[in-house]
Amino acid sequence: MTPSAQKIILIGGSAGSYNLILDILHVLPRKISSAICVVIHRNPNFDTQIEASLSRRLERNVISVVDKTEIHNNNIYFAPPGYHLLIEPDMTFSLDSSEPVNYSRPSIDVLFETTAEIYGKNCMAFLLSGANTDGGKGLMSIDANGGKIFVQDPEEAAIDTMPKYALEINPNAKILSKAAIIDFFRNLDQSYRNEKH
C-alpha cells in the first residue's frame, strides 16, 4: 500500500487564476515528493471536466476528489464544485456541503484551515488572483501552524482583491510574481532529489 503524502502544497484561486494554475501544472517535474491540491471557485451547474482534460494533457494523475480519497505524493487533487474540501487526521479528504464560506463552496479558507491542523509545517500554500476575500484567514492558520505561505503579487493578478486582502492580514506571507511562482513549481524536483541523496 502506498504511504500517505507527508507534505502537501495547496493552491487557491478564483477569478483570473485559472491560466496561472495551468502554467504551474504544465511545468511540474514528472516526480514530486508531495501532493498538490487545488481549490478554484467553480460553478457546480457547469460540468467542466477540468480534471479529465488535464490528466490527458499532462499525462499524470489529476484527480477530482471524492469522499475518503487518500492523499499520495505525485498526485494533483482538485476540489469538486459544490463541496467544501477538508483534510482528515488519517490524511484522507472529506467533502462537506454546508453553507458557502465567503460566498464560495468550495472555500479556500476551509481547505487551508483543515490542512494547517493536520500537516502543520509540512504544508505550504499559494493564494492567487480572485475577487473576494477567501483564503486570507486560511493562510493565517497555515502560518500559525508553521507552514509557508505565498501570495501572488497583486500588481500582476488579474483581479487583485483576494491577494490584497490576504497580504493585509498576513504580514509573513511572501509575495511572488507569476514568473517566480512558475519557477518554484518547475524546480520542485530539486527538493525531491535532495531527499533521495
Secondary structure, DSSP 8 states (H G I E B T S, - for coil): -----S-EEEEEE-TT-HHHHHHHHHH--S--SSEEEEEE---TTS---HHHHHHHHHTS-EEE--TT-B--TT-EEE--TTSEEEE-TTSBEEEE-S--BTTBSS-HHHHHHHHHHHHGGGEEEEE---SS-TTHHHHHHHHHTT-EEEEE-TTT-SS-HHHHHHHHH-TT-EEE-HHHHHHHHHTHHHHHHHHH-
